Amino acid sequence: MNQQMLERRDILIKAGMDKDEAKNIKDIKGTNMLIDKTKGVQYLNETMELIIEGIHEALAGGPLADEPVQNLKMTLVDVKLHEDAIHRGPAQVIPAVRGAIKGGMLVAGDSLLEPVQKIQITVPMDQMGAATSQIQGRRGQVFDMQSEGDTITVVGKAPVAELFGFAGDIRSATEGRAMWNTEFAGFELVPNSMLKEVVVAIRKRKGLKEVLPTPSDYLAG
């Protein structure tokens, strides 16, 4: 948002965004973006700062597990504001916007991202099976194998949550003959089959209700 509007618009259009959307960006927070498509709404300009503040609060902790939100595109289509300024202050606008964003995310089908690590394990040829099973048994994937002499390097990735105890397990599985290293490989979606279990566990740890939230929790009334 520190860029000149025209400069930002041209960059976004070049990246494939619709021209009308690109020129109406009102806020960018991390990888999240707000677009204003309203026309002639009274009092909106003086209220926009509060709307953005409410959005930032929603982005700081999403509805599923109160974790930071990424990759959200929000479009403001219409808004009705009270003509009396006392009824469109922070106490009214911020909670309304925060609830609308969180409820909207649930309607849109949001999910949870988890950190993933790239793993390289170098072992003697006869220990290749043990190395691959250590990755695959941790919800991981093997995507390359590189042989050199009588050793082979197995390259894969696995969620960080599944790698606790990895060092001890790989030593035991390969009779202490493995060398390995790991590096951060970004974030990936938690599998749908595990989403409820993971979300409920996080909510329990944070002292939140131990049930999956629904849009009506935020959009009622």
N, C-alpha and C positions, 0 to 999 in steps of 0.2 A: 504493500500500500504506500510505500515511500516513493514509488515511481510516479512519473508524470502520467496522467490518465491516458493520453494518446499513445505513449510508449507502451504502457501495459496492455492497452487494447490491441495494438498491432502484434505484440508478442503472442497474445492469447488467440487471435485470429489465425496467425501463422501456425499455431499448434492445433488448429482445427475447431476452435470454439465459434459459435454463432456470433456474428457481428453485433447484433442487438444485445446479446448477453454480455459480450466482452466490454461494451462501453458502459454497462450499468453495474459493474462490480462495486459493492459498497464496503466489503470487508474480506480480508484474507487472514486466516488464523491458522498457521501451520499449513497443513494440506487441506484445509476446509475453506469454503468460499460461499459468500452471500451475494446473491444477485437481486436487484430491485427492479421488478417489472410492473410496479404500480403506476398509475396515471392520475395526477392531480389530487392526491389525497391530502386533505387539510391537516395541518399540524404535524405532518410526517417528518419534515426536516428537523424540527426542534425535538422530536422524540427518537430519531434514529440512533442517537448515542446510547439511549437506554435500551433500545432493541438489541443493539450490538453487544452491550454488556450482558443482557440476558442470554444471548447466544453463546458468549464466551463461558458463562457459568455452565451451560449445558455441555459444551465441548470439553470442559475440564473433567467431567465425570459422566460418561454415557449411561443409559438406562439399565443395561444388562448387569454390569459389574462395577460401576462407578470408576471406570478407567478412562484415560484420555481418548478422545475421538479423532479418527483420521479419515481422510478421503470423503468428506461429506459436502455435497452441493445442495445449498438451500436457496430457494427462490421465493421471494416475498411477492405474492400475487395481489393481495388486497388487504386492507386493514381499516377498521373503524375505530376512530379515536374520540373520546369524550370531549365535548366542546369546552368543558371546564378544566383548566390546567391542573387543578388540585386532584382530579381523578385520572390523570395520565402521568403521574409521577413514578419514581422508582419502585415504590411499594406495589403499584398496580402493574406496571409494564414488565418489569424484570421477571417476576414469577410466571406471568402469563406466557411470555416468550420462551422461558426455560422449559416450561411444561409442554408447550407446543412442539418444540424441537425434539425433546426426548420422546414424546408420544409419536411424532412423525417418523423418527428413526425406527421405532418398533413396527409401525405400519409398513415401512419400507423393507423390513426384514434385515435388520443389522445383525452382525455376527461379532465374533471375538478373534483377535489376532494373537498369535503366540510367537515368541522368538525362536529362531531356528539356527543351528550351527552346522557348518560344513565340517566333515570329519575325514581325515586321511589316516589310514592304518597300514603300516608296512610290516609284513610278516613273511616267514618262509612259505614257499609254495604249499607245503602240506598243511598249513594253518589257515589257508584262504577261507575255508568254510566257516571256521570259528570267527574270523573277522567279519564276514558278511552277516552272519547270524546276530552278532552283537549290534549291528546297525539296524537290521530289519526287525529285530525283536523289540526295538524301541520306537516303533511307529516311523522308522526311517526308510530311506530309499538309497540304494546303491546305483550310481550312474556312471561309474568308470572304474576300470581296473588297468593298472599299468605294471607290466612285468619288467624286471631288470635283473639279469643273472638268475640266481636261485631264490629271489624274493619277489613279492608282488605287493603293490600298493592299492588298497581298496579305497575308493573315494565315494563318499555319500553325504547325506544330510539327515538330521534328526532334530526333533523339538528339544529345546533346552530342558523342559520339564521332565523328559524321559532320560536325561543323561546323568542324573544323580547316581553315584555308585559305579559309573562307567569304568573308571580307572582300575578299581579292584576286579571288576568282572572281566575286563579284557585281559588282564594279567592271568587270571585263573584259566580263562578259556584257551589261551595260547601258551600256557606253561611259562609265562613271563618273557616270551620271545617277540612280543609286539612293540613297535614304536608308533606313536600316534601324535597328531596335533589337531586342534580344533580352531575354528575362527567363525566370527559372527556372519550369518548369511541372510539377515533380514527377518521379515515377519511373514507368516502364512496363516491362513484361516484355520481355526480349530475345526476338525471334522464335525459335521452335523450330528453324527451318532454320539459324540462326546460332549456336545455343547452344553446341554442342560446340566450334566454332572459337573463340568468345570465351572460353569457360572454359579451354581448353587454352592460349591466349595469356596469360591472366592467371596461370595456374599456372606457366607457363614463366618469366614475369617474376619471380615470387615464389620460384623455386627449388623448386617442388613437383613431384611426379611428373606428367609430361605426358600423362596419360590421365584419362578421366572416372572418378571413384570409383564404387564399387558398394556396396550395403548390406553385403555380406560383408566389406568392408574394415574395417567398424566392429563388425559383429555376430558375427563368427566366435568360436565358443567361448562 
